[in-house]
Structures are given as structure tokens and as C-alpha cells.
Amino acid sequence: SKEHLFLTPPTTTTRCCIFPLTLNLFLVSLQPSSLPATFNNSDKMRLLTHNVMRNNTAAAGQSNAPLRITATQVRVDEPASSDDADAQRREVEFAKHTLPIINWESLLQGAKALGLDSLPPSVTPELANDEGFLRALYHVLMNVHLVNGMLTCSETGKEFPVTDGVVNMMLDENECV
């Protein structure tokens, strides 16, 4: 069976929803068979999600600055594939194919805000092909969740609350681009 991604449009005309087109295109471009099983457990905001989120308000203009995380509750899940060689292979492939689109500086900032400071300052070609690094990267991207906190635009100060892993990025109509 095919999996489909649906976005629910806003229910009133006085609000608009901003959700980065880059994330939508990224998710739609993935084939369900290429996704590790844990990808579909999307009840909490992951660092992968944070990595592509931006403030799309008119006040932010064309800024591509990452949103700053202020965490009040974080959850780190145990890897689900510790004994499953096929799942480990899928995780490595997922991380390897995701690595070119990751904003590494944003990931470092987000990981540090969530209490993780073990990521290297940059990714060398050797690391990009190292299975151990790729499994660790997968873990950081997919198993570290911001449960409650705030995402703040460094350009405008606009705050987006995160409650139970869901980011509220609804804007008033006058804030929309």
C-alpha cells in the first residue's frame, strides 16, 4: 500500500499556516519503502524537522537563519534497530542520502540546545562514508525529539511554541509573506 502525506489547510481566513516548502518536497521525494520504520512514528519534533524549518513571515524577509531552540522537555528514544541488520542498513542509507541536504551549522546549534555536544564541527568525506558515524547521525536526526519548548527566529524574535512535539507555526494574516 502507498503512503500519502496530507497537509490540512487553515480553517479560517484570518490565519495562514507556514510550513517550509523544502520539508514538503523532501518528504514527498522519499519513497515509503526507503524510510526506516521509526520515521513513521512522527509524534514528536525531530532535529531533522528543525533543520529545515524557517520563519516565513514577511518581517523575516528572505532570511534563511535557523530557528533557535529553547527546550523545556526533550525525549531521546533508544535505537529500534540494535539487533536488526536490515534496519541498520536502511538507517545508514537514510543518513547517507539525507546528509547532503542538512544544514550542518543548524544541526549543531539544534543538537547543542537539546544537550548533545558530540557532533563534529564539520563532516569530512571520510565521515560521510563511515557506517558508525552515519548510524549516530541517524540517531541524532530521528531519535532526539523536542517535546516542549520554543523555536525563536534570530532575525525577528518571533516565537513558535512547541507543545507535545507539535510546533505551532500559525500566523496572523498580516504576518504572511
Summary of the structure (lengths in Angstrom):
residues: 177
radius of gyration: 16.6
end to end distance: 37.3
largest distance: 51.6
contacts: 470
relative contact order: 0.23
helix: 41%
strand: 21%
